[in-house]
Amino acid sequence: MDGEEVEVLEAVHDDFSREILERVAQEPLSAPELVKQVDASKPTVYRRLSDLEEMDLVAARVQPDDAGHHRKQYVAAVDAVHICVESDGLSVQVDRSAEDAVDRFRKLVGDIT
């Protein structure tokens, strides 16, 4: 396994990271909403969100609310994580969501133009 596969495996092994990923796969949630739903401290939730975002397992989107304030919501950036047992050890495959790929393409094109 390479370093990225090890990081993903550690993330899905961590109870808090896994629960956060499962919840944002169901619906977009803000960090304060996740703090209320996940049995973890505020710093733990923010740290796990940062780690998951760095690994591209979750994506942050800024949403304006009715009062004109902007709040960050998190969504799953993957459809599935597969852990395979092979003759030479474990391998990890991440199925990225199609929407996430489109968002990345738009960002890339936006950065070029």
N, C-alpha and C positions, 0 to 999 in steps of 0.2 A: 504494500500500500504506500502511496505517496503521502506527502504532508497534508494536502487538501483532503484526501480521503480520511485520514486519521482525525482531522478537525471535525469533519461532518459526522463521523462515527461517535466521537466524544460528545458532540452536540445532541445527537438523538439519544445517546445513552443518559444524558443529564435530564432528570425529571422535570426541572423547571423549563429548560429550553424546549423539551419535547411538548410540554403542556402549552407553552406559548405558541409554538408552531401549529399545534392542533387547533387552538382557538382562532388564530388568524387565518387558518385555512377555511374555517366556517364563515367568518365575516370580518370585515376590516374593523380593527380596534385601536384605540389610542393607548398610550402607555398607562395613563391613569385608570382607564377601564381594565387593563390587564392586571394592574396592581390589585384592584378590587376582586378580580375573578381568580387569580392564581394565588395559592397559599405561599406567598414569598414576600420578602420586604421590597420596598420601593427600589433601593439600590440594586438588589438582585435582579429584579425585572428589567431595569434599565441596562444593566451590564449584559444580561442575556440577549436583549434586543440588539444591542450594539454588536455582540459577537455574531448573532444570526444574520444581521444585515451585512456585516463584513464578509461572511461566507456566501452571500447572495441567496440565503434560504428564506429571508423575508425582505420585503421592500417597503420603504416609507413613502407615503403619499400625503401631500399637504391638502387639507380640505377646509374651505371656508365655512364657518358656521353662520347662523342667522344674524348674529350680532356683528358680523364682519371680521371676526377674529379668525386666524388661521390655526388649525391644529393638525398635528401629524398623526396619521393613522397607519397602521401596519397591516400588510397582507402577505399571505404566503407567496413566495416566488417560485415554488416548486409544486409539482403534482405528486411526486412520490420520491422516496429514498429507498433504494434496494441494497441490501447487504447480502452478498453472495459468499458462500463457503466454496472455495476452489482448492485444487490439489496443492497449490503453492501458497495458500493462505486466504485471507479475506479480501474482498474487493467491494467498493462502494460505488453505486451508480445513482446519480441524481437526475431525475426527469424534471427539467425546467418547464414551467407553464408557458404555453404559446403566447399569452398576453405579455408575460415578462420579456420574452424575446422581442416582441414588437416594440415594447417600451424602450428596450436597450437600443434597438435599431434607430428609433426616433431620436434618442439622445445622441447617438453617434452622428447621425445626419445633422442634427442641430449644432453639434460641436464643430462640424466641418464647415457649415455655411456661415 
